[in-house]
Amino acid sequence: MSFLIIISCEKDDICPDSTQTTPQLVVTFYDALDPQQSKIVESLAVYAIKDSELILIENINGINTDSIAIPLRNDIGASNFRFIRNYSVENNIIFGDLNHVYIDYEMTDVFISRACGFITNYSILSLAPYDILQDPPVVGWIGGYEIVNPIVTNENQAHVKILH
């Protein structure tokens, strides 16, 4: 007794590597005294805050940069971050200039294909460069911000401009 099983994949069963994924929020940094001039943040680290837990965004870990891309949460319409410049860690203690960033947004799920599923696009409603739950709010090294493109559908352009 023998069995012959033929398995084949349809074109829709394979998600190509080139398929668009959920975009990250692109943040650029500018000089607060000259808002048209980009300005590098020295030794920047960014932590996402989820359920009171700090989660280091690995590719933004003590870097010198004038732009970053950060992932927004897709389970609720808000994300919290800690931006730390002059970042260092000694004996599991974080040092540096801290600034909390709170972002509120609406989400839209977009169907890509049966194999690839859905991605999430975002529409930024507001941003607060401080912890909205802290009263009075503590303002850190961020001197201002501008939402330059509130619709987050790709990572080809800046969405938020931070002045420092």
N, C-alpha and C positions, 0 to 999 in steps of 0.2 A: 504494500500500500504506500503510495507516495502522494505528496501534496505539492502543488505548485502555487506559490504566492507571488503575485506581481505587485510591487509597490511602485507607484510613480508619483511624481510631484507635478502639480499643475503650476503654471506660471505664477498664479496668485499665492502659492504656498511658500514662496521664498521671498523674504524681504531683503532687497539689495542694500549693501553697505552705504550706498549713496543716498538712501532715502532720508528725507528731512526728519529731524527729531525735534522734541520739545525745545524751543529756543530758551537760552539764558538771557538774563537782563544785562545789557552792556552799560557799564558805568564808566564815564571819563572824568578825569580830574583836571581842574583849572585853577589858576591863580585868583584868589579872592580880590586882589588889588587890580588885576588886569584880566577880567573874565573871558577875554578872547585868546589868552595865552595858556596853553596846556602846561600843567605842572606835575612833576613826578612826586609821588608819595614815597617817602623813604621807609624801607623795611615794613611793608604793609602785610598784615594778616587779616583774614576775614573768617569769622565764625558764624555759622547759622545757629539760631536758637530754636530748638524744638522741644516742647514739653520741659522747659527750664534746663535743658541740657545743651552745652556748647559743643558744636560739631565743626571742627576745623575743615575749611575748604582746602584740600591738600595742595592744589596748584596755586593758591594764594597764601603762601606761608613764608613771610619775611622777604617779599620781593620788592624791588624798586620798579615802579610802573606808573604810567599815566592813564591806564585803562584796564578794566577787568570785566569778566563775564561771570555772573553768579546765578546759580539755579534758584528759581522761585518754587515754593511749595505748590503742589497741584492737588492737595487734599483739602485745603482751606484757602480762602481769599486774602491771605495776609502772610507776610514773611518778616521775620525779625533777624537782624544781623548785628554783630559787633565788628566794627572796623577799628583796627588797632594799628596805628603808625608807630614807628620806632620800636617795633615788636621784638621781644625776646622772651625766652622761657628759661627759668633756672629753678631746679628742684620742684618742678611741676607748678611753679607760680608764674603767671603771665604778667609781663611788664610792658609798658608802652602807654601811648596816649589813646584813650578809649573814646569811641563815639558809637552810640547805638543808632541804628537805622531801621525804621519801621516802614514797610511798604504795603499798601492796601490796593487790591486789584480785583477785577472780575476775570473769570476764566471761561474759555470756550474750547470744548473738545472738538477736534477736527479728525474725521475718519480718513486714513491714508489708504489702506487696503486691508483685505482679509488677513494677509500674512503679517503686515506691519502694525495693524491695529490703529490706535488713536494717538495723536499728539495733543498737547495743550498749548493754546495761545493765550496771551494775557492782555488786558487793558488796564493800565496803571490809573488808579483813581486819585491816590495821594501818597505822599512820602513825608515822613517826619524824621529829622536828623536827631532824634532823642527818643528815649523810652516813653511812650505815651501813657504808661501806667504809673510813672513816677511823678509825684507832685511835691514841690515844683519840678518841672523838667530840668534835667542837667544837660547843658550844651557842652560839647567837647570841641575838638579841633576843626570840625566842619563848619565853615562860615556861611554856607548857603547852598542852595541847590536849584536846579531847573529841570523839569520834565520836558525834554526836547522832542521825544517821540513816544507818546503814551501807548501805542499799539506795538506789542512785542510778538512778532511773527517770524523774525529771523535775527541773526547775530551780525548782520552786515552794516549796521549803523548804531550809533549811541542812542540809548533810551533816556538816560539820566546823566546830568552834568553836575558834579559836586565841586563846590568852591572851597578852597582851603588856603 
